[in-house]
């Protein structure tokens, strides 16, 4: 039985769903012999999933919107290269007359930027022999060659074990990239590098600077030419132009920024860096991210495009430490995580502060992309956690052709 105690008693939400369009195959118009599955549409039963999956997800997401967890949501669910759900729910904003969400509604991805852009760029540079994650940060950024930070390696950045903490609001005073980087160099560490894991945005900001120093391109230029264009991800970009604003879900209302943040990055660090950052700043849609995640489940290829080697994908998405859930850039399931109770230990994913998340399970060949703007109108809204876990559990419980196993527990019945 699906537990719905977190929204028990809510009134039913009258909601007209926007029909999901067929996944755009024209994204790769010159496709020849396929080197990896390209997503196509199918019913859940065609890939060993219950046909009750869609109505169950409809119910839980509608209830969350009625409970003001978010004004709207877009979801993509696939298994074995078949999209079983690609749909928008609710609206982009709470304001009357706001557009209904669709599979092409663009969301501020927040920290999903860390994996979709920054981590992927680093994987590519490693394969090209230009990045060694066991080298020190200072070997790539000589400005970082200071006594307390000299021992920090690229691997420590990727696993959030650098000893850096970024809760200091440097964005309030730093003007531009040079001042921000200088402030990061002088800010003291909170612990010995490598001694423990503490998730922090500055790790991925430093990764951005390393990527840019190696490649000679800004991060947005690099990922546009090396990732988004090859995969046909037409909705994915930093600093979207004004013309795309009607398709973008607004985020938080912040008086110091003149009101509601809409079409401009929500994250203050990325904002201070001009909208392009290794930790945040990317905007995208569920249909684009579906192709991206399927590429990873395919072992680095999508349709006629090979972006990464299977061994690279497997190594970077695997847990790196016994005392923490972090992979290289990515995260893996842990108790009370947004992956819920049933994603396998080999799964990988990430969340974004604005209300976005990705989880992929190689063992069951499935993924879920859930995009919301839960910070609209305030970041104090904490209702996204139960929604993420409920969605993840419903998807895993819908798989009928393999045993359902609770995370770090004995097998359970669906």
Buried (B, 14 or more C-beta within 10 A) or exposed (E): EEEBEBBEEBEEBEBEBBEBEEBBEEBBEEBEEBBBBBBEBBEBEEBBBBEBBBEBBBBBBBBBBBBEBBBBBBBBBBBBBBBBBBBBBBBBBBEEEBBBBBBBBBBBBBBBBBBBBBBBBBBBBBBEEEBBBEEBBBBBBEEBEEEEBEBBBBBBBBBBBBBBBBEEEBBEEBEEBEEBBEBBBEBEBEEEBBEBBBBBBBBBBBBBBBBBEBBEBBBBBBBBEBBBEBBBBBBBBBBBEEEEEEBBBBBBBBEEEEEBBBBBBBBBBBBBBBBBBBBBBBBBBBBBBBBBBBBBBBBBBBBBBBBBBBEBBBBBBBBBBEEBBBBBBBBBBBEEBBBBBBBBBBBBBBBBBBBBBBBBBBEBBBBBBBBBBBBBBEBEBEBBBBBBBBBBBBBBBBBBEEEBBEBEEEEEEE
